[in-house]
Amino acid sequence: MHHSDVKITYVNNSLNEDRPSIFVFTQNELPSFDAIRDGVAWKVIKNIGRGSRSTFLFPSKTSILATWEAGANETNQLTCEIGKRYTVKKNATGILLMEDGNAISPKDIELMNNIQVKKGISAQLLKGGNVIVKKNIVAYEQKASFQLAPKIYWGIASEIKVSQSISSAVLDSVQFFEQDLANVSAATVSLNGNAEIGYHFKIDHQE
Protein backbone atom coordinates (compact mmCIF):
# COMPACT_ATOMS: atom_id res chain seq x y z
CA MET A 1 0.00 0.00 0.00
CA HIS A 2 1.47 3.33 -1.03
CA HIS A 3 1.40 6.17 1.46
CA SER A 4 2.00 9.70 0.27
CA ASP A 5 3.78 12.49 2.11
CA VAL A 6 1.59 14.10 4.76
CA LYS A 7 1.56 17.88 5.24
CA ILE A 8 1.22 18.68 8.94
CA THR A 9 0.48 22.08 10.43
CA TYR A 10 1.05 22.71 14.13
CA VAL A 11 -0.87 25.60 15.72
CA ASN A 12 -0.32 26.95 19.23
CA ASN A 13 -3.73 27.75 20.73
CA SER A 14 -2.48 27.43 24.31
CA LEU A 15 -1.63 30.01 26.95
CA ASN A 16 1.67 28.30 27.75
CA GLU A 17 4.15 30.92 28.95
CA ASP A 18 6.97 28.41 29.49
CA ARG A 19 7.82 28.62 25.76
CA PRO A 20 8.01 24.84 25.51
CA SER A 21 9.53 22.86 22.68
CA ILE A 22 7.07 20.59 20.89
CA PHE A 23 8.55 17.38 19.54
CA VAL A 24 7.35 14.67 17.19
CA PHE A 25 8.56 11.08 17.08
CA THR A 26 7.44 7.65 16.01
CA GLN A 27 7.56 4.27 17.67
CA ASN A 28 8.93 0.93 16.66
CA GLU A 29 5.75 -1.15 16.94
CA LEU A 30 7.65 -4.21 18.19
CA PRO A 31 6.93 -4.88 21.88
CA SER A 32 10.56 -4.57 23.02
CA PHE A 33 10.49 -0.86 22.10
CA ASP A 34 9.94 1.66 24.88
CA ALA A 35 9.20 5.23 23.70
CA ILE A 36 10.95 6.99 26.56
CA ARG A 37 13.97 4.68 26.67
CA ASP A 38 14.43 4.18 22.92
CA GLY A 39 12.60 7.06 21.23
CA VAL A 40 14.28 9.85 19.26
CA ALA A 41 13.02 13.39 18.61
CA TRP A 42 12.47 13.45 14.85
CA LYS A 43 11.14 17.01 14.65
CA VAL A 44 11.40 19.82 17.23
CA ILE A 45 9.19 22.92 16.96
CA LYS A 46 10.29 25.97 18.97
CA ASN A 47 9.14 29.54 19.58
CA ILE A 48 5.67 29.18 18.04
CA GLY A 49 3.66 31.74 20.02
CA ARG A 50 -0.07 31.82 20.62
CA GLY A 51 -1.91 31.85 17.28
CA SER A 52 1.30 31.13 15.34
CA ARG A 53 1.91 27.99 13.34
CA SER A 54 4.58 25.72 11.89
CA THR A 55 4.24 23.43 8.87
CA PHE A 56 6.30 20.38 7.93
CA LEU A 57 6.13 17.28 5.76
CA PHE A 58 6.05 13.75 7.13
CA PRO A 59 7.60 11.90 4.16
CA SER A 60 6.38 8.50 3.05
CA LYS A 61 9.94 7.50 2.11
CA THR A 62 12.14 5.99 4.81
CA SER A 63 15.92 5.55 4.55
CA ILE A 64 18.16 3.20 6.52
CA LEU A 65 21.78 3.41 7.59
CA ALA A 66 24.11 2.15 10.29
CA THR A 67 26.69 4.05 12.30
CA TRP A 68 29.68 2.81 14.25
CA GLU A 69 32.37 4.22 16.56
CA ALA A 70 29.80 6.33 18.49
CA GLY A 71 28.35 7.87 15.35
CA ALA A 72 31.70 9.02 13.92
CA ASN A 73 31.27 6.70 10.92
CA GLU A 74 28.15 5.93 8.99
CA THR A 75 27.33 3.67 6.08
CA ASN A 76 25.73 4.70 2.81
CA GLN A 77 21.97 5.33 3.05
CA LEU A 78 19.46 3.15 1.26
CA THR A 79 15.75 3.75 0.71
CA CYS A 80 14.15 0.98 2.70
CA GLU A 81 11.11 -1.11 2.03
CA ILE A 82 8.97 -2.98 4.51
CA GLY A 83 9.68 -6.70 4.40
CA LYS A 84 13.32 -6.32 3.36
CA ARG A 85 16.58 -7.10 5.12
CA TYR A 86 19.66 -4.86 4.96
CA THR A 87 23.12 -6.04 6.01
CA VAL A 88 26.19 -4.11 7.11
CA LYS A 89 29.14 -5.98 5.64
CA LYS A 90 32.72 -5.55 4.58
CA ASN A 91 33.56 -5.94 0.92
CA ALA A 92 36.63 -5.04 -1.19
CA THR A 93 35.93 -1.32 -0.73
CA GLY A 94 35.27 -1.41 3.05
CA ILE A 95 32.17 -1.31 5.25
CA LEU A 96 28.84 -0.66 3.57
CA LEU A 97 25.11 -1.39 3.74
CA MET A 98 23.47 -3.65 1.17
CA GLU A 99 19.96 -4.90 0.57
CA ASP A 100 20.05 -8.56 1.44
CA GLY A 101 16.82 -10.39 0.64
CA ASN A 102 13.73 -10.52 2.81
CA ALA A 103 13.12 -9.93 6.50
CA ILE A 104 11.70 -12.86 8.47
CA SER A 105 8.41 -11.00 8.91
CA PRO A 106 6.83 -9.21 5.92
CA LYS A 107 5.92 -6.36 8.32
CA ASP A 108 9.49 -5.72 9.46
CA ILE A 109 12.54 -3.86 8.23
CA GLU A 110 15.69 -5.67 9.40
CA LEU A 111 19.23 -4.44 9.74
CA MET A 112 21.81 -7.21 10.19
CA ASN A 113 25.31 -6.58 11.54
CA ASN A 114 28.01 -8.66 9.83
CA ILE A 115 30.99 -6.56 10.93
CA GLN A 116 33.09 -6.73 14.08
CA VAL A 117 33.51 -3.23 15.49
CA LYS A 118 33.92 -2.06 19.05
CA LYS A 119 30.52 -1.54 20.75
CA GLY A 120 28.68 -2.87 17.68
CA ILE A 121 26.67 -0.71 15.32
CA SER A 122 23.67 1.60 15.70
CA ALA A 123 20.79 0.94 13.29
CA GLN A 124 18.88 4.04 12.19
CA LEU A 125 15.82 4.79 10.10
CA LEU A 126 15.47 8.32 8.72
CA LYS A 127 12.72 10.43 7.22
CA GLY A 128 13.51 13.73 5.55
CA GLY A 129 17.14 13.40 6.61
CA ASN A 130 16.42 13.10 10.36
CA VAL A 131 16.59 9.94 12.45
CA ILE A 132 13.06 8.79 13.25
CA VAL A 133 13.76 5.53 15.09
CA LYS A 134 16.92 3.67 16.02
CA LYS A 135 18.41 0.72 17.87
CA ASN A 136 21.55 1.77 19.65
CA ILE A 137 23.66 -1.36 19.99
CA VAL A 138 23.46 -4.17 17.48
CA ALA A 139 26.18 -6.74 18.16
CA TYR A 140 28.06 -8.78 15.56
CA GLU A 141 25.78 -11.37 13.89
CA GLN A 142 22.69 -9.82 15.48
CA LYS A 143 19.98 -7.73 13.88
CA ALA A 144 17.66 -4.85 14.66
CA SER A 145 14.03 -5.24 13.61
CA PHE A 146 11.77 -2.26 13.00
CA GLN A 147 8.05 -2.21 12.44
CA LEU A 148 6.67 1.20 11.53
CA ALA A 149 2.99 2.14 11.59
CA PRO A 150 1.78 5.35 9.92
CA LYS A 151 1.53 7.04 13.31
CA ILE A 152 3.33 9.92 14.95
CA TYR A 153 3.42 11.03 18.56
CA TRP A 154 3.50 14.57 19.97
CA GLY A 155 5.14 15.61 23.23
CA ILE A 156 6.12 18.71 25.17
CA ALA A 157 9.64 19.27 26.53
CA SER A 158 11.52 22.06 28.25
CA GLU A 159 14.73 20.99 26.57
CA ILE A 160 15.11 18.73 23.56
CA LYS A 161 17.03 18.74 20.28
CA VAL A 162 16.45 17.03 16.94
CA SER A 163 17.87 13.46 16.93
CA GLN A 164 18.23 13.53 20.73
CA SER A 165 17.08 10.49 22.67
CA ILE A 166 13.83 11.19 24.47
CA SER A 167 15.39 9.61 27.58
CA SER A 168 17.97 12.40 27.81
CA ALA A 169 15.54 15.29 27.15
CA VAL A 170 13.80 17.34 29.85
CA LEU A 171 10.18 16.29 29.30
CA ASP A 172 7.22 18.28 30.61
CA SER A 173 5.05 15.17 30.55
CA VAL A 174 5.42 11.49 29.75
CA GLN A 175 1.98 11.44 28.11
CA PHE A 176 2.18 11.55 24.32
CA PHE A 177 -0.55 12.33 21.81
CA GLU A 178 -0.95 9.70 19.08
CA GLN A 179 -1.88 10.77 15.56
CA ASP A 180 -2.80 8.17 12.95
CA LEU A 181 -1.70 9.24 9.45
CA ALA A 182 -3.18 6.29 7.52
CA ASN A 183 -5.03 7.67 4.46
CA VAL A 184 -4.36 11.27 5.56
CA SER A 185 -2.76 13.78 3.17
CA ALA A 186 -2.90 16.90 5.39
CA ALA A 187 -3.66 17.57 9.04
CA THR A 188 -3.71 20.44 11.52
CA VAL A 189 -2.81 19.70 15.13
CA SER A 190 -3.17 22.24 17.92
CA LEU A 191 -1.84 22.60 21.44
CA ASN A 192 -4.56 23.84 23.78
CA GLY A 193 -4.99 24.68 27.45
CA ASN A 194 -3.29 26.71 30.14
CA ALA A 195 -1.35 26.21 33.37
CA GLU A 196 -4.49 25.68 35.45
CA ILE A 197 -6.19 23.02 33.33
CA GLY A 198 -3.04 21.65 31.72
CA TYR A 199 -2.14 21.25 28.05
CA HIS A 200 -3.37 18.86 25.40
CA PHE A 201 -2.99 18.30 21.68
CA LYS A 202 -5.92 17.73 19.37
CA ILE A 203 -6.52 17.25 15.66
CA ASP A 204 -8.39 20.30 14.38
CA HIS A 205 -8.68 19.23 10.76
CA GLN A 206 -7.55 16.46 8.47
CA GLU A 207 -8.15 15.37 4.92
N, C-alpha and C positions, 0 to 999 in steps of 0.2 A: 504494500500500500504506500503510495507516494504522499508524503507530507510536503506542504509548501512552507516557505518562510512565513513567520507570523510577525506582524507589526504590532508592537506593544507600546501603549502610552501610559505612563505613570503620572498621576495627578495628586498633588498634596492638598487635601481638603481638611487637614487637621490643624489644631491650634497647638502644635508641638513646638515649644520654644527651646528645646534642647538641640535643635539643628541636627537631628540624627542622620546617619547614613542608612539608606535602604539598600538591601542586597538581595540578589536573585541567585538561586542555585538549583541544581537538580539532584535527584537521588539515583543511586544504583539500586534497582528494584530487588536485587538478590538479598535474602534475609540477613546475611552477615554484615550488611552495610548499615552504619549508624550515622545519621545526618550530622550530628554534632562532632563526633569523633573523626569521621572520614570526609565530611562535606567540604567543598571549596566554593568561595565566593566567585561566581562567574561574572556578574555585573554588579557594580556599586554605583549608586545614584546619590549625589551629594548636593547640598545647597539649593534644593528645590523648595522655595518658600510657598506660603499659603496661596493657592490659586495658580501656582506655576506648574509646569509639566516637563516631562522628559520622555523622549521617544527612542526606541531601539528595535532592532530586528532580532528575533530568535530564529537562527538559520536552521533549515531542515538538514543541511549537510553537516556531518560529524567527521572530524579527522582524528587519527590516532598516532601517537608517537611514544617512545620510551626515553627516559633520561637515566644517566648514571653518573657516579661521582658527585652526589649531592646536587644534581641539576646542572653541573658545569658542562656536561656533554649531553647532546640529544641526537636521536636518530633522525633520519628523514621522516617527513609526515606523509601518511597515506590517507585518502578518503576511505572511511570504513563503512562496511555494510553489515547489517544485522545477519547473524548466522555464519559469519566468516571468522577464520582464525588468522592471526598475524604473529609472526615469530621474529624475535630479535636474534640475529645470528651473525657469525663472522664469516665473511667470504674473502676472496683474494684482495678486495679493496679495503676491508676492515669491517667494522660493526655497522649493521644496517637492519632495517625493518622490512620484511617481505610478507606479502599475502601468502598464506600457507594452507589452502584448503578450507574445510568447514569446521565450525565450532561444534562441540558435542551437542549443544542444544540450538535449535534453529532460532531461538529468541535471543541468544547471547552474542556478544562480541568478545572474542578471547585474544589475550596477548600472552604469548609463550616466551619465556626467557631461556635461550640456549647459549648464553654467554656467562663466563665466570668473571664477575667483577666484584670488588669489595662492596659489601652492603647491598648487593643485588641491584635491580633496576626499579624505577618507578614507572608505572603504566599510566598514561594520560589520554583522555579523550578531550577534544577541543571543539568549540563552536565559535565561528567568527574570530578565530585566533586566540581565544582565551580558554584556559582549562575549565572544563565543566564538571568533570568527575575524574578521580584518580585512585590508584592503589599504590601506596607508598613503597612497600618493599615486596618485590617479587623475586624470590630466590632462584638460583640456577635450577633448571628443569622443572620449575613450577610455572603456573599461569595465573593471570588475573582474568576474571570473568565479569563482564558488564552487561546489565540488562537495562536499557533506557525505555521509559514510557514517555509519551508526549506531555509531560507535566513539568511545571516549574514551581518553585517555592519562594515565598517572599518573607524577609525578616527585617528586623530593625536592630541596628548596632550603634554603639557610641564610637567605636573604632574598628574599622575593617578596611582591607585593601583588596583590590582585584587579585585573584589567584591565591589569596591567603586562606589557610585552613580555618574553617569555622571554629574549630576548637581553640585557636589562639587569638580569636577576635574578642572584643568586649561587647557581648550581646546585651541588648536591653530586655530580651525575652527569649525563652527557648520554645515558644509557640511559633509555628510557621504557617503561613497561609498557602494552601495548595491551589494551583490553577491548572485545569486540564485544557490542553491546547489541541486535542484531537478535533479535526474538522473545523478549526478556527483559523481565520486568515488575519483578523485584526481584533484587538481587545484594548479596553481602557480599564485600568485598575487604579483605585484611589485609596489613599490613607485617610482615615477619618478618626474623629475623637478629640479628646483633650486630656489633661493631666488627671482630672477628677474621675472621668469615666473610663479612662484608658484609651488605647489606640487599636484600630483594627483595619485590615485591608478588605476591600470588596470589589467585585467586578461590576463596573458601571454599565458597560456596553461591550458586546462582542458580536462578530459576524463571521 
